[in-house]
């Protein structure tokens, strides 16, 4: 088996080189995104309790009222640009952006970081992960 692998590498150096290049690019992408992909539910809880982090829920109002993290501010994704001034008042605190499943919060994080807010993080997995972890939600 190993002999066949070495023979394949010797006979197809361009194919093996392309594979290694794609593999290295994929690993670099994953490493870069894992650092920027946000905080887990446990880490978010620690930030909320220890550093008085501000939670920004970007879901629509109906979803927000159905259940949200205690103390969260509801700023729908479509209004985030209009709410940057409001969030600049709390820029000394960590800001945790929450969406439904953790997919769309990255766009909001990028917008807020570009606006000059220093510690903007997203909640990995969003509210779905928060609830799956059995953490409390408030219904209004």
Secondary structure as UniProt FT lines:
FT   HELIX           2..11
FT   HELIX           13..36
FT   HELIX           41..51
FT   STRAND          54..57
FT   HELIX           61..66
FT   TURN            70..71
FT   STRAND          73..74
FT   HELIX           77..79
FT   HELIX           81..83
FT   HELIX           84..88
FT   TURN            89..92
FT   STRAND          95..98
FT   HELIX           105..114
FT   TURN            115..116
FT   STRAND          120..123
FT   TURN            124..125
FT   HELIX           126..132
FT   TURN            133..134
//
